[in-house]
Amino acid sequence: MEQIYYYHSKSTPRFTIAGRFNNSHLVLAIALCSEKDQFVKRLGRIKARGRLNSNRQGKVNVPVKRDPEKKLMGRIFNLAVIELTKSKNKEQLIRQFNL
């Protein structure tokens, strides 16, 4: 099974994204934290990984070029997530990830 990569937002809205490379795509799943809750990375990882491994909604496929030597996979993941989520509010993220 492929490695799962994680990204945690540093400002609001707080979220965790889990991602896995699948052929020429990066499959991403998100766990959003409510404004009422304390952000906990561990819980975000569990929720995002569960969505990533399930067959339900809440995932996005991003076309990417794979690094054949797998040296830059983490960097490719981070850049894709940053580009996908920059300047987005919580409602936009919910819509983007079909939650």
C-alpha positions as a printed Julia matrix, in Angstrom:
99×3 Matrix{Float64}:
   0.0    0.0     0.0
   1.19   3.49   -0.83
   2.38   5.92    1.83
  -0.15   8.39    3.19
   0.94  12.03    3.48
  -0.64  14.56    5.86
  -1.02  18.33    5.9
  -2.35  20.36    8.85
  -3.51  23.93    8.36
  -1.91  26.54   10.56
  -4.73  29.11   10.51
  -8.51  29.11   10.29
 -10.26  27.21    8.98
  -8.36  24.41   10.73
  -8.2   21.16    8.78
  -6.12  18.06    8.13
  -5.68  16.6     4.65
  -4.56  13.04    3.99
  -3.26  12.13    0.56
  -2.03   9.15   -1.41
  -0.53   8.97   -4.89
  -2.52   6.77   -7.27
  -0.94   6.43  -10.73
  -1.06   9.94  -12.22
  -3.33  11.39   -9.52
  -3.06  12.49   -5.94
  -6.17  11.44   -3.99
  -6.92  13.83   -1.11
  -9.4   13.62    1.78
 -10.1   16.31    4.36
 -11.16  16.52    7.99
 -12.44  19.96    9.01
 -12.42  21.16   12.58
 -15.44  23.03   13.93
 -14.82  26.51   15.3
 -16.29  25.21   18.57
 -13.73  22.39   18.9
 -10.08  22.32   19.88
  -7.92  21.39   16.87
  -6.14  18.06   17.49
  -3.77  16.79   14.79
  -4.17  13.17   15.84
  -7.96  13.25   15.45
  -7.66  15.06   12.12
  -5.31  12.35   10.84
  -7.68   9.59   11.92
 -10.71  11.22   10.26
  -8.91  12.22    7.05
  -7.29   8.78    6.69
 -10.67   7.11    7.23
 -12.19   9.17    4.44
  -9.21   8.49    2.19
  -9.57   4.72    2.68
 -13.37   4.65    2.33
 -15.51   4.58   -0.79
 -17.68   7.49    0.28
 -17.67  11.16   -0.69
 -15.17  13.65    0.63
 -12.26  13.01   -1.71
 -10.65  14.99   -4.52
  -8.42  13.71   -7.33
  -5.63  16.06   -8.36
  -3.62  15.28  -11.52
   0.12  15.39  -10.78
   3.38  14.21  -12.25
   4.9   11.45  -10.17
   8.51  11.48   -9.16
   9.85   8.13  -10.45
  12.55   8.03   -7.78
  10.01   9.02   -5.07
  12.4   11.59   -3.6
  10.07  14.57   -3.98
   6.7   12.98   -3.22
   6.23  14.86    0.08
   7.07  18.17   -1.59
   4.7   17.45   -4.5
   1.96  16.62   -1.98
   2.53  19.84    0.02
   2.54  22.05   -3.07
  -0.66  20.44   -4.4
  -2.46  20.89   -1.06
  -1.33  24.49   -0.64
  -2.44  25.35   -4.17
  -5.79  23.58   -3.69
  -6.63  25.2    -0.35
  -5.12  28.69   -0.5
  -7.53  31.54    0.2
 -10.44  29.18    0.83
 -12.95  29.52    3.62
 -14.66  26.57    5.31
 -17.72  26.61    3.02
 -15.53  26.55   -0.1
 -13.54  23.59    1.27
 -16.76  21.71    2.06
 -17.99  22.28   -1.48
 -14.63  21.39   -3.04
 -14.39  18.08   -1.16
 -18.11  17.23   -1.62
 -18.78  16.97    2.13
